[in-house]
Amino acid sequence: MKPSSFLKRVLASTLLIAGAQVSAAEIAVLSAGAIEPGLRAAATAFQQQTGHTVKITFNTAPQLRQRMEGNPAFDVVIAPPAVIGEFAQAGKLAETRANVGRVGMGVTVREGAPVPDISSAEAIKQSVLAADSLVFNRASTGLYFEGLLRKMDIYTQVEAKTTRYPDGASVMEHVIKAAKPGAVREIGFAPITEILLYQGKGLKFVGPFPAEVQNYTSYTAAPLALGGQQALAQQFVSFLSGPVGKPLFVAAGITD
């Protein structure tokens, strides 16, 4: 007995689904944390479009270097250009690159706390001197801010009231919880994208640094030379800077 046309269609659909399941793969991405909101949105769009899975690990630049030692189990790495250059020089990366975007620095306080004046470089200097506590990370943005305080010749005056963390998430959680007793005027400094992740959850985004002292950190994506999913990694990197991926980064505050 010959199968009906309906049964043929069901069998064909089943075979297509089975084939898609067999061909679906997973890529592992190692990324700097400042671009998290844009990268998660882009990864979700990529998964929906291709059926493949994207697994992301976020770390600071020093941690990225540690993870990339030896033979890391990742397919794509996203980091500042200088760090990408180090990995490329060590022969760890394929040639494909994608400019993901750049992230500026911002200022945050706990909801209900006094809002500092950050309208100019001088205003930031005075707000820092008047603050009870300063919180920032030990990653690239924190290193820049420390350098700025030194350039303003006030770092030695405020060092005792600074609290440093390895990553931006810890900075945000500290400010929300007001971890330092008596720190009524506590100010957090971090990438704008990281602050926005916590806005409405106990934090207030005061605003970006003024243009005269603003610092942008750029991020570049590249496939690993020895990754297990070479072709898919190349496809994902190209997707990030393409017509679907790029606007998702821009919407998350990660600009060109």
Order of alpha helices (4+ residues) and beta strands (2+ residues): alpha-beta-alpha-beta-alpha-beta-alpha-beta-beta-alpha-beta-alpha-alpha-beta-alpha-beta-alpha-beta-beta-alpha-alpha
